[in-house]
Amino acid sequence: PAVMGFGKLETMGGATNVIPARVKLEGTFRTLDPVFREKMHQRLAEFVRAIADAGGVQAELKINRGYPVLVNDPSAA
């Protein structure tokens, strides 16, 4: 019931053959259920923290919530 995709990866300085000190990853997340959407936002935050902790690095997660889920009226549709 959801789609998540990461379409942009940006390194902050450095060269193509050097592991960068900073990386920015951007993507989208779409779902049809607002409750599930909020739950997945929380799970994504947990996942980012776990990956950062495992790698001994810092991570910052910013979620732009955008538009709410669109639910069409069945009688109108």
All heavy atoms as a GROMACS GRO file, in nm:
protein
  582
    1PRO      N    1   0.080  -0.122   0.000
    1PRO     CA    2   0.000   0.000   0.000
    1PRO      C    3   0.083   0.127   0.000
    1PRO      O    4   0.033   0.233   0.030
    1PRO     CB    5  -0.081  -0.013   0.128
    1PRO     CG    6   0.007  -0.092   0.220
    1PRO     CD    7   0.081  -0.187   0.130
    2ALA      N    8   0.214   0.117  -0.030
    2ALA     CA    9   0.300   0.235  -0.026
    2ALA      C   10   0.412   0.222  -0.128
    2ALA      O   11   0.448   0.113  -0.170
    2ALA     CB   12   0.360   0.251   0.113
    3VAL      N   13   0.467   0.338  -0.164
    3VAL     CA   14   0.582   0.344  -0.255
    3VAL      C   15   0.683   0.441  -0.195
    3VAL      O   16   0.648   0.553  -0.158
    3VAL     CB   17   0.540   0.395  -0.395
    3VAL    CG1   18   0.661   0.413  -0.483
    3VAL    CG2   19   0.440   0.301  -0.458
    4MET      N   20   0.807   0.396  -0.184
    4MET     CA   21   0.916   0.482  -0.138
    4MET      C   22   1.027   0.473  -0.240
    4MET      O   23   1.064   0.363  -0.282
    4MET     CB   24   0.967   0.439  -0.001
    4MET     CG   25   1.078   0.527   0.053
    4MET     SD   26   1.141   0.475   0.214
    4MET     CE   27   1.003   0.513   0.318
    5GLY      N   28   1.078   0.587  -0.280
    5GLY     CA   29   1.187   0.589  -0.377
    5GLY      C   30   1.284   0.700  -0.346
    5GLY      O   31   1.244   0.807  -0.302
    6PHE      N   32   1.411   0.672  -0.364
    6PHE     CA   33   1.515   0.773  -0.344
    6PHE      C   34   1.576   0.802  -0.480
    6PHE      O   35   1.636   0.716  -0.541
    6PHE     CB   36   1.622   0.723  -0.246
    6PHE     CG   37   1.567   0.700  -0.108
    6PHE    CD1   38   1.529   0.572  -0.069
    6PHE    CD2   39   1.549   0.805  -0.022
    6PHE    CE1   40   1.477   0.550   0.058
    6PHE    CE2   41   1.497   0.785   0.105
    6PHE     CZ   42   1.460   0.657   0.144
    7GLY      N   43   1.557   0.924  -0.526
    7GLY     CA   44   1.600   0.960  -0.661
    7GLY      C   45   1.712   1.060  -0.668
    7GLY      O   46   1.757   1.094  -0.776
    8LYS      N   47   1.760   1.105  -0.552
    8LYS     CA   48   1.867   1.205  -0.555
    8LYS      C   49   1.968   1.175  -0.445
    8LYS      O   50   1.933   1.161  -0.329
    8LYS     CB   51   1.809   1.345  -0.535
    8LYS     CG   52   1.911   1.455  -0.546
    8LYS     CD   53   1.845   1.593  -0.535
    8LYS     CE   54   1.948   1.703  -0.545
    8LYS     NZ   55   1.884   1.836  -0.529
    9LEU      N   56   2.093   1.165  -0.484
    9LEU     CA   57   2.204   1.145  -0.392
    9LEU      C   58   2.308   1.251  -0.423
    9LEU      O   59   2.357   1.258  -0.536
    9LEU     CB   60   2.264   1.005  -0.409
    9LEU     CG   61   2.388   0.974  -0.327
    9LEU    CD1   62   2.355   0.972  -0.178
    9LEU    CD2   63   2.446   0.840  -0.369
   10GLU      N   64   2.337   1.333  -0.325
   10GLU     CA   65   2.430   1.445  -0.345
   10GLU      C   66   2.542   1.438  -0.242
   10GLU      O   67   2.516   1.429  -0.122
   10GLU     CB   68   2.353   1.576  -0.329
   10GLU     CG   69   2.434   1.700  -0.348
   10GLU     CD   70   2.347   1.826  -0.329
   10GLU    OE1   71   2.225   1.817  -0.326
   10GLU    OE2   72   2.407   1.933  -0.313
   11THR      N   73   2.666   1.437  -0.289
   11THR     CA   74   2.779   1.440  -0.197
   11THR      C   75   2.820   1.584  -0.174
   11THR      O   76   2.804   1.669  -0.261
   11THR     CB   77   2.899   1.360  -0.251
   11THR    OG1   78   2.943   1.419  -0.372
   11THR    CG2   79   2.861   1.215  -0.275
   12MET      N   80   2.870   1.610  -0.057
   12MET     CA   81   2.910   1.745  -0.020
   12MET      C   82   3.062   1.757  -0.029
   12MET      O   83   3.134   1.726   0.065
   12MET     CB   84   2.863   1.779   0.122
   12MET     CG   85   2.718   1.750   0.149
   12MET     SD   86   2.612   1.841   0.039
   12MET     CE   87   2.453   1.790   0.098
   13GLY      N   88   3.111   1.795  -0.145
   13GLY     CA   89   3.254   1.810  -0.165
   13GLY      C   90   3.322   1.677  -0.194
   13GLY      O   91   3.260   1.574  -0.202
   14GLY      N   92   3.452   1.682  -0.210
   14GLY     CA   93   3.527   1.561  -0.234
   14GLY      C   94   3.538   1.528  -0.382
   14GLY      O   95   3.494   1.602  -0.469
   15ALA      N   96   3.595   1.413  -0.408
   15ALA     CA   97   3.615   1.365  -0.544
   15ALA      C   98   3.539   1.235  -0.564
   15ALA      O   99   3.490   1.175  -0.468
   15ALA     CB  100   3.764   1.345  -0.570
   16THR      N  101   3.532   1.188  -0.686
   16THR     CA  102   3.457   1.066  -0.715
   16THR      C  103   3.523   0.940  -0.658
   16THR      O  104   3.458   0.838  -0.645
   16THR     CB  105   3.440   1.048  -0.866
   16THR    OG1  106   3.568   1.046  -0.929
   16THR    CG2  107   3.356   1.160  -0.924
   17ASN      N  108   3.649   0.947  -0.623
   17ASN     CA  109   3.719   0.830  -0.568
   17ASN      C  110   3.746   0.843  -0.419
   17ASN      O  111   3.830   0.772  -0.364
   17ASN     CB  112   3.850   0.807  -0.645
   17ASN     CG  113   3.948   0.922  -0.629
   17ASN    OD1  114   3.909   1.033  -0.589
   17ASN    ND2  115   4.073   0.897  -0.659
   18VAL      N  116   3.675   0.935  -0.350
   18VAL     CA  117   3.693   0.956  -0.206
   18VAL      C  118   3.557   0.946  -0.139
   18VAL      O  119   3.458   1.003  -0.186
   18VAL     CB  120   3.754   1.095  -0.179
   18VAL    CG1  121   3.765   1.121  -0.030
   18VAL    CG2  122   3.889   1.109  -0.247
   19ILE      N  123   3.549   0.871  -0.027
   19ILE     CA  124   3.424   0.865   0.048
   19ILE      C  125   3.399   1.001   0.110
   19ILE      O  126   3.483   1.052   0.185
   19ILE     CB  127   3.431   0.756   0.156
   19ILE    CG1  128   3.448   0.619   0.089
   19ILE    CG2  129   3.305   0.759   0.243
   19ILE    CD1  130   3.470   0.505   0.185
   20PRO      N  131   3.286   1.064   0.079
   20PRO     CA  132   3.261   1.200   0.127
   20PRO      C  133   3.228   1.204   0.276
   20PRO      O  134   3.179   1.107   0.333
   20PRO     CB  135   3.140   1.244   0.044
   20PRO     CG  136   3.070   1.118   0.010
   20PRO     CD  137   3.178   1.014  -0.006
   21ALA      N  138   3.255   1.319   0.337
   21ALA     CA  139   3.224   1.339   0.478
   21ALA      C  140   3.075   1.362   0.499
   21ALA      O  141   3.020   1.333   0.605
   21ALA     CB  142   3.304   1.457   0.533
   22ARG      N  143   3.007   1.416   0.397
   22ARG     CA  144   2.864   1.444   0.406
   22ARG      C  145   2.794   1.398   0.278
   22ARG      O  146   2.847   1.413   0.170
   22ARG     CB  147   2.839   1.593   0.426
   22ARG     CG  148   2.895   1.644   0.557
   22ARG     CD  149   2.855   1.785   0.581
   22ARG     NE  150   2.709   1.788   0.591
   22ARG     CZ  151   2.638   1.898   0.611
   22ARG    NH1  152   2.699   2.013   0.619
   22ARG    NH2  153   2.508   1.893   0.620
   23VAL      N  154   2.673   1.346   0.297
   23VAL     CA  155   2.591   1.299   0.185
   23VAL      C  156   2.447   1.342   0.211
   23VAL      O  157   2.399   1.338   0.324
   23VAL     CB  158   2.597   1.145   0.171
   23VAL    CG1  159   2.502   1.096   0.064
   23VAL    CG2  160   2.738   1.100   0.142
   24LYS      N  161   2.379   1.381   0.104
   24LYS     CA  162   2.238   1.418   0.114
   24LYS      C  163   2.158   1.325   0.022
   24LYS      O  164   2.190   1.312  -0.096
   24LYS     CB  165   2.219   1.563   0.072
   24LYS     CG  166   2.078   1.614   0.084
   24LYS     CD  167   2.074   1.762   0.048
   24LYS     CE  168   1.935   1.818   0.060
   24LYS     NZ  169   1.930   1.961   0.023
   25LEU      N  170   2.057   1.259   0.078
   25LEU     CA  171   1.973   1.165   0.005
   25LEU      C  172   1.830   1.218   0.008
   25LEU      O  173   1.779   1.253   0.114
   25LEU     CB  174   1.980   1.028   0.072
   25LEU     CG  175   1.903   0.913   0.012
   25LEU    CD1  176   1.955   0.878  -0.126
   25LEU    CD2  177   1.912   0.791   0.104
   26GLU      N  178   1.765   1.226  -0.110
   26GLU     CA  179   1.628   1.276  -0.118
   26GLU      C  180   1.539   1.178  -0.191
   26GLU      O  181   1.584   1.108  -0.283
   26GLU     CB  182   1.623   1.411  -0.192
   26GLU     CG  183   1.692   1.523  -0.119
   26GLU     CD  184   1.680   1.656  -0.192
   26GLU    OE1  185   1.576   1.680  -0.257
   26GLU    OE2  186   1.774   1.735  -0.184
   27GLY      N  187   1.413   1.172  -0.149
   27GLY     CA  188   1.320   1.083  -0.214
   27GLY      C  189   1.176   1.118  -0.183
   27GLY      O  190   1.147   1.223  -0.126
   28THR      N  191   1.087   1.026  -0.220
   28THR     CA  192   0.945   1.045  -0.196
   28THR      C  193   0.886   0.921  -0.131
   28THR      O  194   0.940   0.811  -0.143
   28THR     CB  195   0.868   1.072  -0.327
   28THR    OG1  196   0.885   0.959  -0.414
   28THR    CG2  197   0.916   1.197  -0.396
   29PHE      N  198   0.774   0.943  -0.063
   29PHE     CA  199   0.700   0.834   0.000
   29PHE      C  200   0.552   0.862  -0.021
   29PHE      O  201   0.503   0.970   0.011
   29PHE     CB  202   0.732   0.826   0.149
   29PHE     CG  203   0.652   0.723   0.222
   29PHE    CD1  204   0.674   0.589   0.200
   29PHE    CD2  205   0.554   0.760   0.312
   29PHE    CE1  206   0.599   0.493   0.266
   29PHE    CE2  207   0.479   0.665   0.379
   29PHE     CZ  208   0.502   0.531   0.356
   30ARG      N  209   0.482   0.765  -0.077
   30ARG     CA  210   0.338   0.782  -0.104
   30ARG      C  211   0.263   0.661  -0.052
   30ARG      O  212   0.309   0.548  -0.065
   30ARG     CB  213   0.315   0.795  -0.254
   30ARG     CG  214   0.379   0.917  -0.312
   30ARG     CD  215   0.358   0.925  -0.459
   30ARG     NE  216   0.434   1.040  -0.511
   30ARG     CZ  217   0.450   1.067  -0.637
   30ARG    NH1  218   0.396   0.989  -0.727
   30ARG    NH2  219   0.519   1.171  -0.675
   31THR      N  220   0.147   0.690   0.006
   31THR     CA  221   0.060   0.584   0.055
   31THR      C  222  -0.085   0.631   0.050
   31THR      O  223  -0.111   0.750   0.038
   31THR     CB  224   0.098   0.542   0.199
   31THR    OG1  225   0.018   0.432   0.240
   31THR    CG2  226   0.083   0.657   0.297
   32LEU      N  227  -0.177   0.537   0.062
   32LEU     CA  228  -0.319   0.570   0.056
   32LEU      C  229  -0.383   0.576   0.194
   32LEU      O  230  -0.500   0.609   0.206
   32LEU     CB  231  -0.393   0.466  -0.029
   32LEU     CG  232  -0.346   0.454  -0.174
   32LEU    CD1  233  -0.418   0.342  -0.245
   32LEU    CD2  234  -0.365   0.586  -0.247
   33ASP      N  235  -0.309   0.546   0.299
   33ASP     CA  236  -0.364   0.540   0.434
   33ASP      C  237  -0.289   0.638   0.525
   33ASP      O  238  -0.170   0.620   0.550
   33ASP     CB  239  -0.350   0.397   0.486
   33ASP     CG  240  -0.407   0.376   0.625
   33ASP    OD1  241  -0.431   0.474   0.698
   33ASP    OD2  242  -0.428   0.259   0.661
   34PRO      N  243  -0.357   0.742   0.577
   34PRO     CA  244  -0.288   0.841   0.660
   34PRO      C  245  -0.231   0.784   0.790
   34PRO      O  246  -0.126   0.829   0.836
   34PRO     CB  247  -0.395   0.947   0.688
   34PRO     CG  248  -0.525   0.884   0.657
   34PRO     CD  249  -0.498   0.774   0.558
   35VAL      N  250  -0.294   0.685   0.848
   35VAL     CA  251  -0.242   0.623   0.971
   35VAL      C  252  -0.115   0.546   0.940
   35VAL      O  253  -0.014   0.556   1.011
   35VAL     CB  254  -0.350   0.532   1.036
   35VAL    CG1  255  -0.292   0.457   1.155
   35VAL    CG2  256  -0.471   0.614   1.077
   36PHE      N  257  -0.118   0.469   0.831
   36PHE     CA  258   0.001   0.395   0.788
   36PHE      C  259   0.114   0.492   0.754
   36PHE      O  260   0.231   0.466   0.785
   36PHE     CB  261  -0.034   0.308   0.667
   36PHE     CG  262   0.081   0.227   0.615
   36PHE    CD1  263   0.127   0.117   0.684
   36PHE    CD2  264   0.145   0.263   0.497
   36PHE    CE1  265   0.234   0.042   0.636
   36PHE    CE2  266   0.252   0.189   0.448
   36PHE     CZ  267   0.296   0.079   0.518
   37ARG      N  268   0.081   0.603   0.693
   37ARG     CA  269   0.180   0.706   0.656
   37ARG      C  270   0.257   0.753   0.778
   37ARG      O  271   0.380   0.758   0.778
   37ARG     CB  272   0.109   0.822   0.587
   37ARG     CG  273   0.199   0.933   0.544
   37ARG     CD  274   0.115   1.047   0.488
   37ARG     NE  275   0.198   1.146   0.422
   37ARG     CZ  276   0.155   1.262   0.379
   37ARG    NH1  277   0.029   1.295   0.392
   37ARG    NH2  278   0.236   1.346   0.321
   38GLU      N  279   0.184   0.787   0.884
   38GLU     CA  280   0.249   0.834   1.007
   38GLU      C  281   0.335   0.724   1.070
   38GLU      O  282   0.445   0.750   1.119
   38GLU     CB  283   0.146   0.885   1.107
   38GLU     CG  284   0.083   1.016   1.066
   38GLU     CD  285   0.186   1.127   1.043
   38GLU    OE1  286   0.278   1.143   1.126
   38GLU    OE2  287   0.175   1.196   0.941
   39LYS      N  288   0.283   0.602   1.069
   39LYS     CA  289   0.360   0.490   1.125
   39LYS      C  290   0.490   0.470   1.048
   39LYS      O  291   0.595   0.448   1.107
   39LYS     CB  292   0.275   0.362   1.120
   39LYS     CG  293   0.344   0.242   1.179
   39LYS     CD  294   0.254   0.120   1.176
   39LYS     CE  295   0.326   0.000   1.235
   39LYS     NZ  296   0.241  -0.119   1.235
   40MET      N  297   0.483   0.480   0.916
   40MET     CA  298   0.604   0.462   0.835
   40MET      C  299   0.702   0.577   0.854
   40MET      O  300   0.824   0.556   0.848
   40MET     CB  301   0.568   0.443   0.689
   40MET     CG  302   0.499   0.310   0.662
   40MET     SD  303   0.587   0.166   0.729
   40MET     CE  304   0.736   0.172   0.634
   41HIS      N  305   0.654   0.698   0.878
   41HIS     CA  306   0.745   0.809   0.909
   41HIS      C  307   0.823   0.778   1.036
   41HIS      O  308   0.944   0.801   1.043
   41HIS     CB  309   0.667   0.939   0.925
   41HIS     CG  310   0.620   0.998   0.796
   41HIS    ND1  311   0.540   1.109   0.792
   41HIS    CD2  312   0.641   0.963   0.667
   41HIS    CE1  313   0.513   1.140   0.665
   41HIS    NE2  314   0.575   1.052   0.588
   42GLN      N  315   0.754   0.724   1.136
   42GLN     CA  316   0.822   0.686   1.262
   42GLN      C  317   0.922   0.574   1.238
   42GLN      O  318   1.034   0.577   1.290
   42GLN     CB  319   0.719   0.643   1.365
   42GLN     CG  320   0.630   0.754   1.413
   42GLN     CD  321   0.518   0.706   1.502
   42GLN    OE1  322   0.507   0.585   1.531
   42GLN    NE2  323   0.432   0.796   1.545
   43ARG      N  324   0.882   0.474   1.159
   43ARG     CA  325   0.972   0.362   1.131
   43ARG      C  326   1.095   0.408   1.052
   43ARG      O  327   1.206   0.360   1.076
   43ARG     CB  328   0.900   0.252   1.053
   43ARG     CG  329   0.787   0.182   1.126
   43ARG     CD  330   0.835   0.099   1.246
   43ARG     NE  331   0.941   0.007   1.213
   43ARG     CZ  332   0.925  -0.120   1.180
   43ARG    NH1  333   0.806  -0.173   1.176
   43ARG    NH2  334   1.030  -0.195   1.153
   44LEU      N  335   1.076   0.501   0.960
   44LEU     CA  336   1.188   0.554   0.883
   44LEU      C  337   1.286   0.625   0.975
   44LEU      O  338   1.408   0.608   0.963
   44LEU     CB  339   1.139   0.648   0.772
   44LEU     CG  340   1.246   0.706   0.681
   44LEU    CD1  341   1.325   0.596   0.611
   44LEU    CD2  342   1.184   0.800   0.580
   45ALA      N  343   1.235   0.702   1.070
   45ALA     CA  344   1.321   0.770   1.167
   45ALA      C  345   1.400   0.669   1.250
   45ALA      O  346   1.520   0.687   1.274
   45ALA     CB  347   1.237   0.860   1.258
   46GLU      N  348   1.335   0.560   1.292
   46GLU     CA  349   1.404   0.455   1.367
   46GLU      C  350   1.513   0.390   1.281
   46GLU      O  351   1.623   0.362   1.330
   46GLU     CB  352   1.304   0.349   1.413
   46GLU     CG  353   1.205   0.398   1.515
   46GLU     CD  354   1.090   0.301   1.537
   46GLU    OE1  355   1.091   0.189   1.478
   46GLU    OE2  356   0.997   0.336   1.611
   47PHE      N  357   1.482   0.364   1.156
   47PHE     CA  358   1.576   0.302   1.064
   47PHE      C  359   1.699   0.391   1.043
   47PHE      O  360   1.813   0.343   1.049
   47PHE     CB  361   1.505   0.276   0.931
   47PHE     CG  362   1.591   0.211   0.827
   47PHE    CD1  363   1.631   0.079   0.839
   47PHE    CD2  364   1.632   0.281   0.716
   47PHE    CE1  365   1.710   0.019   0.743
   47PHE    CE2  366   1.712   0.223   0.619
   47PHE     CZ  367   1.751   0.090   0.633
   48VAL      N  368   1.677   0.520   1.022
   48VAL     CA  369   1.788   0.613   1.001
   48VAL      C  370   1.877   0.617   1.125
   48VAL      O  371   2.000   0.613   1.115
   48VAL     CB  372   1.734   0.755   0.965
   48VAL    CG1  373   1.844   0.858   0.972
   48VAL    CG2  374   1.671   0.752   0.827
   49ARG      N  375   1.815   0.623   1.245
   49ARG     CA  376   1.894   0.623   1.369
   49ARG      C  377   1.976   0.495   1.383
   49ARG      O  378   2.093   0.499   1.421
   49ARG     CB  379   1.802   0.639   1.491
   49ARG     CG  380   1.765   0.782   1.521
   49ARG     CD  381   1.702   0.797   1.659
   49ARG     NE  382   1.578   0.720   1.673
   49ARG     CZ  383   1.458   0.762   1.637
   49ARG    NH1  384   1.443   0.881   1.584
   49ARG    NH2  385   1.352   0.686   1.655
   50ALA      N  386   1.914   0.381   1.352
   50ALA     CA  387   1.984   0.253   1.366
   50ALA      C  388   2.102   0.243   1.270
   50ALA      O  389   2.210   0.198   1.309
   50ALA     CB  390   1.886   0.137   1.342
   51ILE      N  391   2.084   0.285   1.147
   51ILE     CA  392   2.193   0.282   1.048
   51ILE      C  393   2.306   0.375   1.091
   51ILE      O  394   2.424   0.340   1.083
   51ILE     CB  395   2.142   0.318   0.907
   51ILE    CG1  396   2.044   0.213   0.857
   51ILE    CG2  397   2.257   0.339   0.809
   51ILE    CD1  398   2.105   0.076   0.835
   52ALA      N  399   2.271   0.495   1.136
   52ALA     CA  400   2.374   0.590   1.179
   52ALA      C  401   2.450   0.536   1.300
   52ALA      O  402   2.573   0.544   1.304
   52ALA     CB  403   2.309   0.724   1.212
   53ASP      N  404   2.377   0.480   1.396
   53ASP     CA  405   2.443   0.423   1.515
   53ASP      C  406   2.536   0.309   1.477
   53ASP      O  407   2.648   0.299   1.528
   53ASP     CB  408   2.340   0.374   1.616
   53ASP     CG  409   2.265   0.488   1.685
   53ASP    OD1  410   2.309   0.605   1.674
   53ASP    OD2  411   2.161   0.460   1.748
   54ALA      N  412   2.491   0.223   1.387
   54ALA     CA  413   2.573   0.108   1.345
   54ALA      C  414   2.701   0.154   1.275
   54ALA      O  415   2.805   0.090   1.289
   54ALA     CB  416   2.492   0.017   1.252
   55GLY      N  417   2.693   0.263   1.203
   55GLY     CA  418   2.809   0.313   1.131
   55GLY      C  419   2.892   0.413   1.210
   55GLY      O  420   2.995   0.459   1.162
   56GLY      N  421   2.845   0.449   1.330
   56GLY     CA  422   2.918   0.545   1.411
   56GLY      C  423   2.919   0.685   1.349
   56GLY      O  424   3.018   0.757   1.361
   57VAL      N  425   2.810   0.720   1.282
   57VAL     CA  426   2.800   0.851   1.217
   57VAL      C  427   2.676   0.925   1.266
   57VAL      O  428   2.594   0.870   1.338
   57VAL     CB  429   2.794   0.836   1.063
   57VAL    CG1  430   2.920   0.769   1.010
   57VAL    CG2  431   2.670   0.757   1.021
   58GLN      N  432   2.664   1.049   1.225
   58GLN     CA  433   2.546   1.129   1.258
   58GLN      C  434   2.454   1.132   1.136
   58GLN      O  435   2.501   1.134   1.022
   58GLN     CB  436   2.585   1.271   1.294
   58GLN     CG  437   2.664   1.281   1.422
   58GLN     CD  438   2.699   1.426   1.453
   58GLN    OE1  439   2.677   1.516   1.374
   58GLN    NE2  440   2.754   1.447   1.571
   59ALA      N  441   2.323   1.135   1.162
   59ALA     CA  442   2.225   1.145   1.054
   59ALA      C  443   2.114   1.240   1.097
   59ALA      O  444   2.079   1.247   1.214
   59ALA     CB  445   2.168   1.008   1.021
   60GLU      N  446   2.061   1.311   1.001
   60GLU     CA  447   1.949   1.400   1.025
   60GLU      C  448   1.840   1.366   0.924
   60GLU      O  449   1.866   1.356   0.805
   60GLU     CB  450   1.993   1.546   1.007
   60GLU     CG  451   1.882   1.645   1.027
   60GLU     CD  452   1.928   1.789   1.005
   60GLU    OE1  453   2.048   1.811   0.977
   60GLU    OE2  454   1.843   1.878   1.014
   61LEU      N  455   1.719   1.346   0.972
   61LEU     CA  456   1.606   1.313   0.886
   61LEU      C  457   1.509   1.430   0.886
   61LEU      O  458   1.465   1.475   0.991
   61LEU     CB  459   1.535   1.187   0.937
   61LEU     CG  460   1.408   1.148   0.862
   61LEU    CD1  461   1.439   1.110   0.718
   61LEU    CD2  462   1.338   1.033   0.935
   62LYS      N  463   1.479   1.479   0.767
   62LYS     CA  464   1.379   1.585   0.752
   62LYS      C  465   1.268   1.531   0.664
   62LYS      O  466   1.294   1.485   0.553
   62LYS     CB  467   1.440   1.709   0.686
   62LYS     CG  468   1.541   1.780   0.771
   62LYS     CD  469   1.593   1.904   0.699
   62LYS     CE  470   1.702   1.971   0.778
   62LYS     NZ  471   1.754   2.090   0.708
   63ILE      N  472   1.146   1.534   0.714
   63ILE     CA  473   1.031   1.487   0.637
   63ILE      C  474   0.942   1.606   0.606
   63ILE      O  475   0.889   1.670   0.696
   63ILE     CB  476   0.952   1.380   0.715
   63ILE    CG1  477   1.039   1.257   0.739
   63ILE    CG2  478   0.825   1.343   0.639
   63ILE    CD1  479   0.973   1.149   0.822
   64ASN      N  480   0.928   1.634   0.478
   64ASN     CA  481   0.834   1.734   0.432
   64ASN      C  482   0.703   1.660   0.404
   64ASN      O  483   0.694   1.585   0.307
   64ASN     CB  484   0.886   1.802   0.305
   64ASN     CG  485   0.790   1.905   0.250
   64ASN    OD1  486   0.681   1.924   0.302
   64ASN    ND2  487   0.831   1.973   0.145
   65ARG      N  488   0.605   1.680   0.488
   65ARG     CA  489   0.483   1.599   0.482
   65ARG      C  490   0.398   1.627   0.359
   65ARG      O  491   0.316   1.546   0.321
   65ARG     CB  492   0.403   1.616   0.609
   65ARG     CG  493   0.483   1.565   0.727
   65ARG     CD  494   0.401   1.554   0.852
   65ARG     NE  495   0.484   1.514   0.964
   65ARG     CZ  496   0.520   1.390   0.991
   65ARG    NH1  497   0.483   1.293   0.912
   65ARG    NH2  498   0.593   1.363   1.096
   66GLY      N  499   0.416   1.739   0.294
   66GLY     CA  500   0.344   1.766   0.170
   66GLY      C  501   0.194   1.764   0.187
   66GLY      O  502   0.140   1.801   0.290
   67TYR      N  503   0.127   1.713   0.085
   67TYR     CA  504  -0.018   1.711   0.084
   67TYR      C  505  -0.071   1.588   0.157
   67TYR      O  506  -0.007   1.482   0.156
   67TYR     CB  507  -0.071   1.710  -0.060
   67TYR     CG  508  -0.032   1.834  -0.136
   67TYR    CD1  509   0.069   1.831  -0.230
   67TYR    CD2  510  -0.097   1.954  -0.110
   67TYR    CE1  511   0.105   1.946  -0.299
   67TYR    CE2  512  -0.062   2.070  -0.179
   67TYR     CZ  513   0.038   2.064  -0.273
   67TYR     OH  514   0.074   2.178  -0.340
   68PRO      N  515  -0.191   1.599   0.217
   68PRO     CA  516  -0.250   1.480   0.281
   68PRO      C  517  -0.294   1.379   0.177
   68PRO      O  518  -0.301   1.408   0.058
   68PRO     CB  519  -0.371   1.538   0.357
   68PRO     CG  520  -0.406   1.662   0.283
   68PRO     CD  521  -0.275   1.716   0.229
   69VAL      N  522  -0.326   1.261   0.225
   69VAL     CA  523  -0.376   1.154   0.138
   69VAL      C  524  -0.507   1.198   0.074
   69VAL      O  525  -0.593   1.256   0.140
   69VAL     CB  526  -0.398   1.026   0.222
   69VAL    CG1  527  -0.465   0.918   0.138
   69VAL    CG2  528  -0.268   0.977   0.280
   70LEU      N  529  -0.522   1.174  -0.056
   70LEU     CA  530  -0.645   1.206  -0.127
   70LEU      C  531  -0.741   1.089  -0.118
   70LEU      O  532  -0.706   0.977  -0.154
   70LEU     CB  533  -0.615   1.237  -0.274
   70LEU     CG  534  -0.738   1.253  -0.364
   70LEU    CD1  535  -0.821   1.373  -0.321
   70LEU    CD2  536  -0.697   1.264  -0.508
   71VAL      N  537  -0.860   1.115  -0.066
   71VAL     CA  538  -0.963   1.012  -0.058
   71VAL      C  539  -1.084   1.064  -0.135
   71VAL      O  540  -1.148   1.162  -0.094
   71VAL     CB  541  -1.002   0.980   0.087
   71VAL    CG1  542  -1.113   0.874   0.091
   71VAL    CG2  543  -0.881   0.934   0.166
   72ASN      N  544  -1.113   1.003  -0.248
   72ASN     CA  545  -1.227   1.044  -0.330
   72ASN      C  546  -1.357   0.994  -0.268
   72ASN      O  547  -1.364   0.883  -0.216
   72ASN     CB  548  -1.214   0.988  -0.472
   72ASN     CG  549  -1.101   1.052  -0.548
   72ASN    OD1  550  -1.082   1.173  -0.543
   72ASN    ND2  551  -1.024   0.970  -0.617
   73ASP      N  552  -1.459   1.075  -0.276
   73ASP     CA  553  -1.592   1.037  -0.230
   73ASP      C  554  -1.645   0.930  -0.325
   73ASP      O  555  -1.657   0.954  -0.446
   73ASP     CB  556  -1.683   1.159  -0.231
   73ASP     CG  557  -1.822   1.130  -0.178
   73ASP    OD1  558  -1.875   1.020  -0.206
   73ASP    OD2  559  -1.877   1.215  -0.109
   74PRO      N  560  -1.678   0.810  -0.274
   74PRO     CA  561  -1.723   0.702  -0.362
   74PRO      C  562  -1.845   0.738  -0.446
   74PRO      O  563  -1.855   0.698  -0.562
   74PRO     CB  564  -1.754   0.587  -0.267
   74PRO     CG  565  -1.677   0.617  -0.144
   74PRO     CD  566  -1.669   0.766  -0.135
   75SER      N  567  -1.937   0.815  -0.391
   75SER     CA  568  -2.058   0.850  -0.466
   75SER      C  569  -2.028   0.949  -0.578
   75SER      O  570  -2.093   0.947  -0.682
   75SER     CB  571  -2.166   0.906  -0.372
   75SER     OG  572  -2.121   1.027  -0.314
   76ALA      N  573  -1.927   1.034  -0.558
   76ALA     CA  574  -1.890   1.131  -0.661
   76ALA      C  575  -1.801   1.068  -0.767
   76ALA      O  576  -1.803   1.109  -0.883
   76ALA     CB  577  -1.820   1.251  -0.599
   77ALA      N  578  -1.723   0.970  -0.726
   77ALA     CA  579  -1.631   0.907  -0.820
   77ALA      C  580  -1.704   0.799  -0.898
   77ALA      O  581  -1.667   0.756  -1.000
   77ALA     CB  582  -1.512   0.849  -0.746
   0.00000   0.00000   0.00000
